[in-house]
């Protein structure tokens, strides 16, 4: 559809369930998940819904996520008996298991760094859910949250310069917005409030962060500096405000 909601069209035209669309950075291709063949598989089509082709063929496959340069697609597959992060070319060739671990890799989402050199994901390989970062080829995985709490329980997002990750942690017995450097150093609680704080989102220039908090009794949108200072409430609807987005 168009940005104003007009011109809505059915692109997949399938009797099965089609969901989780992800557009390539150049806007020419769309990957999506379909159950048209009985289980979850990843497909690709052009932006007009033509040239639909199945990219995966073993196990269940979901959460396709394009690399920033459009040359690779990361996804989750259970083809080896547990959830793993895989990588493939946009035409489905060169499929590779990046995580290669008997634990569960791929809870929730996985995220490319904006410079395309790293992938962050959530795994329980250390006995609890933690955020890990690896090189885009699967090498040098490191635990960046390294906490006895539950990490990656909500959104986690890279800073625009690919140097830090904002995430949600319950290590202080409530959900807070934290940041950590991509090498696991410098973990910092930004929100510092006994309420539930969630859904962090960096501004395009990396100087500020929007987030959601229920500190007034309702989910409202707030903004703060990237170091947690100057927290300001932006919405006052007393209903539920969620998933803020910055204008480019």
C-alpha positions in Angstrom: 0.0 0.0 0.0 1.0 3.6 -0.3 2.3 5.6 2.7 -1.1 7.2 3.3 -2.9 3.8 3.4 -4.3 4.0 -0.1 -3.8 1.5 -2.9 -3.9 -1.7 -0.8 -3.3 -4.8 -2.8 -3.1 -8.6 -2.1 0.4 -9.6 -3.2 0.7 -13.2 -2.1 -2.8 -14.5 -3.3 -2.3 -17.9 -1.5 -4.7 -20.2 0.2 -2.2 -20.7 3.0 -1.2 -18.2 5.7 1.4 -15.7 4.5 3.0 -13.4 7.1 6.2 -11.7 8.4 7.1 -9.7 5.2 10.5 -8.1 5.1 11.5 -5.8 2.2 15.0 -5.7 0.8 17.0 -2.5 1.4 16.7 -1.5 -2.3 12.9 -2.0 -2.2 12.8 -4.5 -5.0 12.2 -7.8 -3.2 10.1 -9.0 -0.3 10.8 -12.1 1.7 7.9 -13.6 3.8 6.9 -16.7 5.7 4.2 -19.0 4.3 2.4 -22.1 5.5 1.0 -22.9 2.0 3.0 -26.1 2.0 1.9 -27.2 5.4 4.7 -25.7 7.6 6.6 -22.5 7.9 8.8 -21.8 4.9 10.5 -18.6 3.6 9.5 -17.3 0.2 10.6 -14.4 -2.0 8.7 -12.3 -4.4 9.2 -9.0 -6.2 7.5 -5.9 -4.9 4.5 -6.4 -7.2 3.9 -10.0 -5.9 5.3 -11.6 -9.0 8.1 -14.2 -9.3 7.3 -16.0 -6.0 9.7 -18.7 -5.1 10.3 -20.9 -2.1 13.8 -20.4 -0.5 13.8 -23.0 2.2 12.8 -26.6 2.2 13.8 -28.4 5.5 12.1 -28.1 8.9 10.3 -24.9 9.9 11.9 -21.6 8.9 10.8 -18.1 9.9 11.9 -14.5 10.8 13.7 -13.6 7.5 15.8 -10.5 8.1 17.8 -8.7 5.3 21.3 -7.6 5.8 21.8 -3.8 5.4 23.5 -4.2 2.1 20.8 -6.6 0.8 23.3 -9.4 0.0 22.2 -11.9 2.7 19.1 -12.9 4.6 19.4 -14.2 8.2 16.6 -16.4 9.5 15.6 -19.0 12.1 15.3 -22.7 11.4 14.7 -25.8 13.5 15.8 -28.2 10.7 18.5 -29.7 13.0 16.1 -30.3 15.9 16.5 -27.0 17.7 16.2 -23.3 16.8 19.3 -21.9 15.1 20.2 -18.7 13.3 20.9 -19.4 9.6 22.2 -17.2 6.8 21.4 -17.5 3.0 21.8 -15.5 -0.2 18.6 -13.8 -1.3 17.9 -16.5 -3.9 18.0 -19.2 -1.2 21.5 -20.6 -2.0 24.4 -20.8 0.4 22.4 -21.7 3.5 24.6 -21.8 6.5 24.0 -22.5 10.2 25.6 -19.6 12.1 25.0 -20.5 15.7 25.7 -24.3 15.8 24.7 -24.9 19.4 22.3 -27.4 21.0 20.7 -24.6 23.0 17.8 -22.5 21.7 19.0 -19.8 19.5 16.4 -17.5 17.9 14.0 -16.6 20.6 12.1 -13.5 19.5 14.0 -11.6 16.9 17.6 -11.3 15.7 19.1 -8.0 14.5 21.8 -6.9 12.1 24.1 -4.1 13.2 23.5 -1.1 10.9 27.0 -1.5 9.4 26.2 -5.2 8.5 29.2 -6.7 10.3 27.4 -8.3 13.3 24.2 -10.0 14.3 22.6 -9.9 17.7 20.3 -12.6 18.9 18.8 -14.2 22.1 19.9 -17.6 23.4 19.7 -19.7 26.5 23.0 -21.5 26.1 24.2 -20.2 29.5 21.1 -21.5 31.3 19.1 -18.3 31.1 18.1 -16.0 28.2 21.0 -13.7 27.2 21.7 -11.4 24.2 24.7 -12.6 22.2 26.6 -10.8 19.4 28.5 -12.6 16.6 30.2 -11.6 13.4 28.0 -11.9 10.3 29.7 -15.1 9.4 28.9 -16.7 12.8 32.4 -16.4 14.2 33.3 -15.0 17.7 30.0 -15.2 19.5 30.0 -13.3 22.8 27.5 -12.9 25.7 27.0 -9.2 25.9 24.4 -9.0 28.7 26.0 -11.6 31.0 23.4 -11.3 33.8 21.5 -13.8 36.0 18.3 -11.9 35.0 16.2 -12.5 31.9 17.7 -10.5 29.0 16.2 -9.7 25.6 12.7 -10.2 27.0 11.5 -7.3 24.8 12.9 -5.3 22.0 16.7 -4.9 21.6 18.0 -2.4 19.0 21.4 -1.3 17.7 22.6 2.2 17.9 22.9 3.9 14.5 26.7 3.8 14.7 26.7 0.0 15.5 28.6 0.5 18.7 25.9 -0.2 21.3 22.7 -2.2 21.9 19.6 -1.0 23.8 17.7 -3.8 25.5 15.2 -4.7 28.2 16.4 -6.4 31.4 14.7 -7.7 34.5 18.0 -7.9 36.5 16.7 -5.3 38.9 13.4 -7.2 39.5 11.5 -5.0 37.0 11.8 -4.3 33.3 14.3 -1.5 32.6 15.9 0.0 29.5 19.6 -0.8 29.4 22.5 -0.1 27.0 25.6 -2.2 26.5 28.6 -1.9 24.2 28.8 -4.4 21.3 31.7 -6.1 23.1 29.7 -6.6 26.3 31.3 -3.7 28.3 29.7 -0.6 29.7 26.3 -2.0 30.7 24.1 0.9 32.0 20.5 1.1 33.3 19.1 4.2 31.5 15.5 4.3 32.7 16.1 3.8 36.5 12.4 3.6 37.5 10.4 1.1 39.5 7.7 1.0 36.7 7.9 -1.2 33.6 10.0 0.5 30.8 10.0 -1.1 27.4 10.3 -0.7 23.6 13.5 1.4 23.3 14.2 3.1 20.0 17.3 5.2 19.1 16.8 8.5 17.3 18.4 8.5 13.8 21.4 10.6 15.0 21.9 8.4 18.1 21.6 11.2 20.6 18.2 10.3 22.1 16.0 7.3 22.8 12.2 6.9 22.8 10.7 4.3 25.0 7.4 3.2 26.6 6.7 3.3 30.4 3.7 2.7 32.6 5.1 4.9 35.4 1.9 7.0 35.5 -0.3 3.9 35.5 -0.8 3.9 31.7 1.6 3.0 28.9 2.9 6.3 27.6 5.7 7.3 25.3 8.8 9.0 26.7 12.0 10.3 25.4 15.4 10.6 27.0 19.0 11.4 26.2 21.1 8.4 25.0 22.8 8.4 28.5 19.4 8.3 30.3 19.2 11.9 31.3 16.4 14.4 30.7 13.5 11.9 30.7 10.4 13.6 29.3 6.8 12.2 28.9 5.5 12.9 25.4 2.0 11.4 25.4 -0.8 11.9 28.0 -3.7 9.9 26.5 -4.2 7.7 29.6 -4.9 4.7 27.3 -2.1 2.6 25.7 0.6 4.1 23.6 3.2 1.7 22.2 5.9 1.2 19.6 7.2 4.8 19.0 8.8 5.6 15.6 11.2 8.4 14.8 10.7 10.4 11.6 13.7 10.0 9.3 
